């Protein structure tokens, strides 16, 4: 993985010409020209600093040397320490170092940042307990860009790539997945010369995608009630019904065949900062990134279906638009929908569990509070057949499909037609 280019070492600055001295800095040979009228010839004598060149004139004060600015502190090691300690917390649990040690708790923004971190770990620990797994590995890597550094305060942009591994009881196989996050973090120097977090902002792929307190999914039956705002998605038009019927009966002559493996390869290559992603942990730069404009998840899945899966799909920025297009043009079918308890029961009633109705290359949409909030592509299964997905906003690589989502989330499993 290559670090971002350092402007201070960039080859573009290496051979830059040195600035020419100003005319005042250029020395002229002595007596190079005769004195003008009214001027005295240069005698060639010099004066000492502080002395006057003319008798009777007061001495000029000696110029004081400029005071050197103190060197900027190198805080990259401190940032690596903070993020490495956080990564290991997934493995050690509460027995590890206290999270409070890294925060300047006299500041309100630091208190909010700490509350988020504590809530995330409580959620992930509860998720692991509910799924019957144990986290056994954690590795992280960060890239740091300095935004502003003074003697007692420093602000940075930090890009983090995190890999986590978990095991089921009695199994040797380690199931690894990756997430990526982008942070704005500010460190403050304390009176005892420690650098502590004063504020931190980032979109957390493990704790705040739904913008609600992260709770472990509860296995309770779904009400089955369809929100009014989504009724249109569940009521196919006559044209869509005809297309779907014709495709099912084999009467629809499609000029394409969905390449599932190609779609998965595309998702694995361009999934961004998450550990495990290819392309140097960068997005595909041929396409616009909508991360700061509501999210890039639907756009990314559209790219994978079109350029990896080789099917004619427009580039969508809205999840509901993408799901509607796939279903009502005969490209896909909704095969399961509900909260975690509902989809779990559906899988438990099948001979091969989730594999009975989910395959790599299928689409998974997330509904929260009557809104289609996110979309991912199924990219594989763990050692016990649990579906894994990739996405943008936030960046995920082979992450268990419900990790990072709370008990109110409704999952839409959309099976692509081959």
Residue pairs with C-beta under 8 A, 6 or more apart in sequence:
1 141
1 161
1 280
1 281
2 280
3 143
4 143
4 145
7 13
30 42
30 44
31 41
31 42
31 44
34 41
35 41
35 42
47 53
49 62
49 63
50 59
50 60
50 61
50 62
51 59
52 58
52 59
52 60
70 151
72 149
73 149
73 151
73 154
73 189
73 195
75 149
75 154
75 156
75 187
75 195
76 144
78 187
78 195
79 142
79 144
79 156
79 158
79 185
79 187
80 142
82 102
82 197
83 140
83 142
83 158
83 160
84 140
85 96
85 97
85 102
86 99
86 117
86 140
87 138
87 139
87 140
87 162
88 96
88 138
89 96
89 97
89 99
89 121
90 121
90 124
90 135
90 138
90 164
91 135
91 136
91 137
91 138
93 121
93 125
94 121
94 125
99 114
99 117
99 118
99 121
100 114
102 196
102 197
103 110
103 111
103 113
103 114
103 196
103 197
104 110
104 188
104 190
104 196
104 197
104 198
105 111
105 114
107 188
107 198
107 199
109 198
109 199
110 196
110 197
110 198
110 199
113 197
113 199
113 200
116 204
116 207
116 208
119 207
119 213
119 214
120 204
120 206
120 207
120 208
120 214
122 214
123 206
123 207
123 214
123 215
123 216
124 135
124 206
124 207
124 403
126 215
126 216
127 216
127 217
127 402
127 403
128 134
128 135
128 166
129 216
130 216
130 217
131 386
131 400
132 168
132 169
133 166
133 167
133 168
133 175
134 166
134 167
134 169
135 164
135 165
135 166
136 165
136 166
136 167
136 174
137 163
137 164
137 165
137 166
137 174
137 176
138 162
138 163
138 164
138 165
139 162
139 163
139 275
140 160
140 161
140 162
140 163
141 160
141 161
141 275
142 158
142 159
142 160
142 161
143 158
143 159
144 156
144 157
144 158
145 156
145 157
145 158
145 159
146 154
146 156
147 155
147 156
147 157
147 184
148 154
148 155
149 155
151 189
152 188
152 189
153 186
153 187
153 188
153 189
153 198
154 186
154 187
154 195
155 184
155 185
155 186
155 187
156 183
156 184
156 185
156 186
156 187
157 182
157 183
157 184
158 182
158 183
158 184
158 185
159 180
159 181
159 182
159 183
159 273
160 180
160 181
160 182
160 183
160 273
161 178
161 180
161 273
161 274
161 275
161 281
162 178
162 179
162 180
162 181
162 274
162 275
163 176
163 177
163 178
163 275
163 276
164 176
164 177
164 178
164 179
165 174
165 175
165 176
165 177
166 174
166 175
167 173
167 174
167 175
168 175
168 383
168 384
171 383
173 383
175 382
175 383
176 276
176 398
177 274
177 275
177 276
177 388
177 396
177 397
177 398
177 399
177 400
178 274
178 275
178 276
178 277
178 396
178 397
178 398
178 399
179 205
179 206
179 274
179 275
179 394
179 395
179 396
179 397
179 399
180 205
180 271
180 272
180 273
180 274
180 275
180 277
180 281
180 394
180 395
180 396
181 202
181 203
181 204
181 205
181 273
181 394
181 395
182 202
182 203
182 273
183 200
183 201
183 202
184 199
184 200
184 201
184 202
185 197
185 199
185 200
185 201
186 197
186 198
186 199
186 200
187 195
187 196
187 197
187 198
188 195
188 196
188 197
188 198
189 195
190 196
203 209
203 393
203 394
204 394
204 404
205 274
205 394
205 395
205 396
205 399
205 404
206 214
206 403
206 404
207 214
207 404
208 214
209 366
209 373
209 374
209 394
209 404
209 405
210 366
210 368
210 373
210 405
210 406
210 408
210 409
212 368
212 406
212 408
213 406
214 404
214 406
215 406
215 407
216 406
216 407
217 339
217 340
217 341
217 402
217 405
217 406
217 407
217 409
218 340
218 341
218 407
219 340
219 341
219 344
220 339
220 341
220 407
221 341
221 342
222 338
222 339
222 341
222 342
222 410
224 338
226 234
227 370
228 370
229 370
229 371
230 320
230 367
230 370
230 372
232 324
233 320
233 323
233 324
233 327
233 372
234 334
236 244
236 327
236 328
237 328
239 328
240 327
240 328
240 329
240 330
243 252
243 328
243 329
243 330
244 327
244 328
244 330
244 333
246 252
246 330
247 254
247 330
247 417
252 330
254 330
256 310
256 311
256 312
257 310
257 418
258 305
258 309
258 310
258 311
258 331
258 361
258 416
258 417
258 418
259 308
259 309
259 310
260 309
260 359
260 360
260 361
260 416
260 418
261 360
261 361
262 308
262 309
262 310
263 304
263 305
263 308
263 309
263 361
263 377
264 304
264 308
264 360
264 361
264 377
264 379
264 380
265 308
266 303
266 304
266 307
266 308
266 309
267 300
267 301
267 304
267 308
267 377
267 379
267 390
268 276
268 277
268 278
268 379
268 390
268 397
269 277
269 278
269 279
269 284
270 277
270 278
270 279
270 282
270 283
270 284
270 300
270 303
271 277
271 300
271 390
271 391
271 392
271 395
271 396
271 397
272 281
272 282
272 283
272 392
272 395
273 281
273 395
274 281
274 390
274 395
274 396
274 397
274 399
275 397
276 397
276 398
277 395
277 397
283 289
283 296
283 300
283 392
284 303
287 299
287 303
287 315
288 299
289 296
290 296
290 299
290 317
290 393
291 392
291 393
293 317
294 317
295 374
295 392
295 393
296 392
296 393
297 319
297 374
297 375
297 376
297 391
297 392
297 393
298 316
298 317
298 318
298 319
298 321
298 322
298 375
299 315
299 316
299 317
299 392
300 391
300 392
301 316
301 322
301 363
301 375
301 376
301 377
301 391
302 313
302 314
302 315
302 316
302 322
303 315
304 377
305 311
305 313
305 363
305 416
306 312
306 313
306 315
309 361
309 416
311 331
313 322
313 325
313 326
313 331
314 325
316 322
316 325
318 372
319 365
319 366
319 372
319 373
319 374
319 375
320 372
322 363
322 365
322 375
323 363
323 365
323 372
323 375
323 412
323 414
325 331
326 332
326 363
326 414
326 416
327 333
327 334
327 414
330 417
331 416
331 417
332 362
332 363
332 414
332 415
332 416
332 417
333 414
333 415
333 417
334 412
334 413
334 414
334 415
335 357
335 358
335 413
335 414
335 415
336 342
336 343
336 346
336 347
336 357
336 358
336 411
336 412
336 413
337 343
337 410
337 411
337 412
337 413
338 346
338 410
338 411
339 407
339 408
339 409
339 410
339 411
340 402
340 407
340 409
340 411
343 411
343 413
346 357
347 353
347 354
347 356
347 357
350 356
350 357
352 385
353 385
354 381
354 385
354 386
354 387
355 381
355 385
357 413
357 415
358 378
358 387
358 413
358 415
359 378
359 415
359 416
360 378
360 379
360 380
360 381
361 377
361 378
361 416
362 377
362 378
362 413
362 414
362 415
362 416
363 375
363 376
363 377
363 378
363 414
363 416
364 375
364 376
364 377
364 378
364 387
364 389
364 401
364 411
364 412
364 413
364 414
365 372
365 374
365 375
365 411
365 412
365 414
366 372
366 373
366 374
366 375
366 376
366 405
366 409
366 410
366 411
366 412
367 373
367 409
367 410
367 411
367 412
368 374
368 405
368 408
368 409
368 410
369 408
372 412
374 391
374 393
375 391
376 389
376 390
376 391
376 396
376 401
377 389
377 390
377 391
378 387
378 388
378 389
378 401
379 388
379 389
379 390
379 397
379 398
380 387
380 388
380 398
381 387
381 388
382 388
382 400
386 400
386 401
387 400
387 401
388 398
388 399
388 400
388 401
389 396
389 398
389 399
389 401
390 396
390 397
390 398
390 399
401 411
402 409
402 411
